[in-house]
Amino acid sequence: MNTPLSRALAERERHSPDPTEVLAGIRAGVRRSRRRRRFAVAGAAGAAVLVLAGGGLLVQRLPIPPVGATPATDGVDAAAAGPVQPQPCRLSFGWLPTNLAPPMRTCGPGGQRVLYPMDGGPYLRVDVDYSGWQPPLSGNGWEPVVVNGRTGRMAVRNTRALVLFPLPSGRWVDFEYGVGQPGGPRTEKLGETAKRIAEGIGETVAGTVRVSFAPSYLPRGQRLVAALDGTASGLTYREGSGRALDRKPVQGLTEDGIPTDRPTIDYGVGYSIRWVPAGSEPTGMELGERADRDVQGLPTYLLNRGRTVIVDGFHGGRLSVLLHEPERIRPTAPTAPPTGELLRIAEGIRWTG
């Protein structure tokens, strides 16, 4: 699984994410040890589903409850149904190093991200934080850095630099620029390059993200967080506020020795929907166990104890629906899978072209 994992994009690795993601959800630079593999190659659509699901690939054959005949009218929020409006991207760059691969963007009301994946050259990941968290400006392994008159912090290692700094809006930018795998030979001037990138980052309009599908059913309370473009396209929804909770940040250490801290974010339960064109996912990638019933007449598979559904052959690609669960409620023992709800969402996905 190293190749698919290294190709995944993200939203936050414990969710989604989102993708979603998931955005999922988001503080990638300070959660280094689990994100590094995502930059090894350009993003692969199908692999993102596996990373965002979190945990191992525990495949189980499960019976699927009958899907309702009218999914668009039961439990749906009006804002979740119908075509998804183009999502504005407000993360712009005044200067970038050469030889970056084509970027992937995640844009929407709950977050902004740009990823220039590693493709035989340097890589860059930039997130704008929407949680309201104010990271400390000092700490072991970090040094103060002033970006356009505002104080942030930076950590530099042999092959990468991490930077956190505030924008004029008060939102914090969390980004990582690197040129190789951890433990590689030392690369000079990484800090200088990272600071120059930081000085050109802004929140001006920088294009939009559009997707070609939309859900006609979502559980009540779900709202759009972000849309993803690139090799894959996707949507991330959640019910939580997306704000940092008033708790002590989780402390950690990256694989190359940078101390980290990250807040607990109120994501709530959420869902990511991804579509990838045929041939874009890694060859030989496992789809999971064939489900007892199909979605929209297409072969359907289950992963992660029924928390991920993959529909093969959906408009010339693969459709995936993934459940995000907050860490605080994630069960330690197997529970009844949410397969029926995921199948209902997948059955209601409509292609908008």
C-alpha positions in Angstrom: 0.0 0.0 0.0 3.0 2.4 0.1 2.4 3.6 -3.4 -1.3 4.4 -3.1 -0.7 6.0 0.3 2.1 8.2 -1.0 -0.2 9.3 -3.9 -3.1 10.4 -1.7 -4.3 13.9 -1.2 -6.1 15.2 1.7 -7.9 16.5 3.8 -6.9 15.4 7.1 -5.6 11.9 7.5 -7.8 10.7 10.3 -10.9 11.6 8.3 -10.8 12.4 5.2 -10.5 14.0 3.7 -11.1 16.0 3.2 -10.3 14.6 1.7 -12.0 16.1 3.0 -11.7 16.4 3.7 -12.1 16.3 4.3 -10.5 18.6 5.2 -10.4 16.2 6.3 -9.4 18.2 7.7 -6.4 19.7 8.2 -3.0 20.7 10.1 -0.8 18.7 7.7 2.5 20.2 8.3 2.6 19.5 12.1 1.4 16.0 11.6 4.3 15.1 9.5 4.8 11.4 10.1 1.5 10.4 8.6 1.4 12.8 5.7 4.9 12.5 4.2 3.9 9.5 2.0 1.3 11.6 0.3 3.8 13.7 -1.5 5.8 10.9 -3.1 3.9 11.1 -6.4 1.1 13.1 -8.0 -2.3 12.4 -6.3 -4.1 9.2 -7.2 -7.8 9.4 -6.9 -8.7 5.9 -5.7 -5.8 5.9 -3.1 -7.2 9.0 -1.4 -10.2 7.1 -0.3 -8.1 4.5 1.5 -5.9 7.1 3.3 -8.9 9.3 4.3 -10.7 6.3 5.7 -8.0 6.0 8.5 -6.8 2.8 10.0 -6.0 -0.5 8.2 -7.9 -2.0 5.3 -10.1 -4.3 7.2 -12.3 -5.8 4.6 -15.5 -7.6 5.6 -18.4 -8.9 3.6 -21.6 -7.3 4.9 -25.3 -7.5 4.0 -26.6 -4.2 2.7 -30.0 -3.0 3.7 -32.4 -2.1 0.8 -31.8 1.4 -0.5 -34.9 3.6 -0.3 -36.7 4.5 -3.4 -36.8 8.2 -2.7 -33.5 9.2 -1.1 -33.7 12.8 -2.1 -36.7 13.5 0.2 -35.8 11.9 3.5 -33.2 13.6 5.8 -31.8 15.9 3.1 -30.8 19.5 3.7 -31.9 21.8 0.9 -28.3 23.1 0.6 -27.0 19.6 0.1 -29.2 18.7 -2.9 -28.7 19.6 -6.5 -25.7 20.8 -8.5 -22.7 22.0 -6.4 -21.8 25.7 -7.1 -18.3 26.4 -8.2 -16.1 26.8 -5.2 -13.8 29.9 -5.2 -10.1 29.4 -4.5 -8.6 32.2 -2.5 -5.1 30.9 -2.0 -2.7 32.8 -4.3 1.1 32.9 -4.8 3.3 35.8 -5.7 6.4 33.6 -6.2 7.0 29.8 -6.5 10.1 27.7 -7.1 10.5 26.1 -10.6 9.9 22.5 -11.4 6.8 22.1 -9.2 4.3 19.5 -10.5 0.8 20.7 -11.6 -1.2 21.5 -8.4 -4.3 20.1 -6.9 -6.7 22.4 -5.1 -9.2 22.0 -2.3 -11.5 25.0 -2.0 -14.7 25.8 -0.2 -16.3 27.5 2.8 -14.4 25.3 5.3 -10.9 25.4 4.0 -8.4 26.2 1.3 -5.5 24.0 0.3 -3.0 23.7 -2.6 -0.8 20.7 -3.1 2.1 20.6 -5.6 3.0 16.9 -5.2 6.5 15.5 -5.5 7.0 14.3 -9.1 10.7 13.9 -9.5 11.3 17.4 -8.1 10.3 19.7 -5.2 6.9 19.6 -3.5 4.7 22.2 -1.7 1.7 21.8 0.5 -0.1 25.0 1.7 -3.2 25.1 4.0 -5.1 28.0 5.3 -6.5 27.3 8.7 -10.2 28.0 9.3 -10.5 26.6 12.8 -9.5 29.8 14.7 -6.6 28.1 16.4 -3.7 30.4 17.4 -0.5 28.2 17.4 2.2 29.2 19.9 5.0 31.2 18.4 7.8 29.4 20.2 8.8 25.8 20.9 11.7 23.4 20.8 12.8 22.8 17.3 11.0 26.0 16.0 12.4 29.4 15.5 10.5 32.8 15.1 10.1 34.1 11.5 8.6 37.4 10.4 6.5 37.3 7.2 5.4 40.6 5.8 5.6 42.1 9.3 3.7 39.4 11.1 5.4 36.9 13.4 5.1 33.2 12.8 7.4 30.2 13.3 9.6 28.0 11.1 11.4 24.6 11.4 14.0 23.5 8.9 15.4 20.1 8.5 17.6 18.4 5.9 15.1 18.1 3.1 12.1 20.3 4.1 10.9 23.4 5.9 7.7 23.9 7.8 6.2 27.4 8.3 3.2 28.7 10.2 2.3 32.4 10.0 -0.8 34.6 10.0 -2.3 36.4 7.1 -3.8 39.9 7.3 -7.3 38.2 7.8 -6.0 36.6 11.0 -6.1 33.1 9.4 -2.9 31.1 9.8 -1.1 29.5 6.9 0.5 26.1 7.5 2.8 25.0 4.7 5.6 22.7 3.9 8.2 22.9 1.2 10.6 20.1 0.5 12.9 18.5 -2.0 13.3 14.9 -0.8 12.4 12.1 1.6 13.3 12.5 5.4 16.8 11.5 6.2 18.1 12.4 2.8 21.2 14.6 2.1 21.0 18.1 3.5 19.7 20.7 1.1 20.9 24.3 1.6 18.8 27.4 1.5 15.5 25.6 2.3 14.7 28.2 4.9 15.3 31.1 2.5 13.2 29.5 -0.2 10.3 28.8 2.2 10.3 32.3 3.5 10.2 33.7 0.0 7.2 31.5 -0.8 5.5 32.7 2.4 6.0 36.3 1.6 4.0 35.9 -1.7 1.0 33.9 -0.2 -2.3 35.8 -0.2 -6.1 35.2 -0.1 -6.9 36.9 -3.4 -9.2 35.0 -5.9 -7.1 32.3 -7.7 -9.7 30.4 -9.7 -12.5 28.0 -8.9 -13.1 24.3 -8.4 -16.0 22.6 -10.2 -17.2 19.0 -9.9 -19.4 17.0 -12.2 -21.6 15.3 -9.7 -23.8 16.1 -6.7 -25.6 14.2 -3.9 -29.4 14.2 -3.9 -29.4 12.8 -0.4 -27.3 13.5 2.8 -28.1 12.9 6.4 -29.6 15.9 8.1 -27.2 18.6 9.3 -24.5 18.0 6.7 -23.1 21.0 4.8 -20.5 21.4 2.1 -16.9 22.1 3.4 -14.8 21.9 0.3 -14.5 20.6 -3.3 -11.4 18.9 -4.7 -9.9 19.0 -8.2 -6.9 17.4 -9.8 -6.8 13.8 -11.0 -9.6 13.1 -8.6 -12.6 15.3 -8.0 -14.5 15.3 -4.7 -16.8 16.8 -2.2 -16.5 16.9 1.6 -19.4 17.5 3.9 -19.6 17.6 7.7 -21.9 18.6 10.5 -19.5 20.1 13.0 -18.5 23.8 13.2 -14.9 23.2 12.0 -13.7 25.3 14.9 -10.9 24.5 17.4 -12.3 23.2 20.7 -11.1 24.6 24.0 -8.7 21.8 24.8 -5.0 21.4 25.2 -3.3 20.7 21.9 -2.1 17.2 21.2 1.7 17.0 21.4 3.8 14.9 19.0 7.1 14.5 17.2 7.6 14.2 13.5 9.8 11.5 12.0 12.6 13.9 11.6 12.4 15.3 15.1 10.2 18.4 14.9 7.9 18.8 18.0 4.3 19.3 17.0 1.1 20.5 18.5 -2.4 20.4 17.0 -5.8 21.3 18.4 -8.9 19.2 18.6 -11.3 20.4 15.8 -15.0 20.1 16.0 -15.6 18.2 12.7 -18.5 16.1 13.8 -19.6 13.2 11.6 -18.9 13.9 8.0 -18.8 12.3 4.5 -16.5 12.5 1.5 -17.6 11.7 -2.0 -14.8 11.1 -4.6 -14.8 10.3 -8.3 -11.8 9.2 -10.2 -11.6 8.5 -14.0 -10.7 5.0 -15.1 -7.0 4.3 -15.2 -6.0 7.1 -12.8 -5.8 4.9 -9.7 -2.8 2.7 -9.0 -2.8 -0.6 -10.9 -3.6 -3.6 -8.8 -5.3 -1.5 -6.1 -7.7 -3.6 -4.0 -11.3 -2.6 -4.2 -12.4 -4.6 -1.2 -15.1 -7.3 -0.8 -18.0 -7.3 -3.3 -21.2 -6.2 -1.6 -24.3 -8.3 -1.6 -26.2 -5.6 -3.5 -25.1 -3.1 -6.1 -25.5 0.7 -6.4 -27.1 2.1 -9.5 -26.7 -1.3 -11.1 -22.9 -1.2 -10.8 -20.4 -3.4 -9.0 -20.1 -2.2 -5.4 -17.5 -2.9 -2.8 -17.0 -2.4 0.9 -13.9 -1.4 2.9 -13.0 -0.5 6.5 -15.8 -2.4 8.2 -18.4 -1.0 5.9 -17.2 2.7 6.4 -16.2 3.0 2.7 -18.2 2.2 -0.3 -16.7 2.0 -3.8 -18.9 1.9 -6.9 -16.9 0.7 -10.0 -17.8 1.9 -13.5 -19.6 5.1 -12.4 -19.6 7.3 -15.5 -16.3 5.8 -16.7 -14.6 5.9 -13.3 -15.0 4.9 -9.6 -17.3 6.6 -7.1 -16.4 6.3 -3.4 -18.4 7.4 -0.4 -16.5 7.6 2.9 -17.7 8.1 6.5 -15.6 10.5 8.8 -15.9 9.9 12.5 -14.4 12.2 15.1 -11.6 10.6 17.1 -13.4 11.2 20.3 -16.3 8.9 19.3 -14.4 6.3 17.2 -15.2 2.9 18.8 -12.5 0.7 20.2 -14.5 -2.4 19.3 -16.4 -3.3 16.1 -19.9 -1.7 15.9 -22.7 -1.9 13.5 -21.3 -0.5 10.2 -23.0 2.6 8.6 -23.1 0.8 5.3 -26.8 1.4 4.7 -26.4 5.2 5.0 -23.3 5.2 2.7 -25.2 3.1 0.1 -28.1 5.5 0.3 -25.8 8.4 -0.3 -24.1 6.6 -3.2 -27.5 5.7 -4.8 -28.4 9.3 -4.8 -25.3 10.7 -6.5 -26.3 12.3 -9.8 -23.9 13.1 -12.7 -24.2 16.7 -13.7 -21.6 16.7 -16.4 
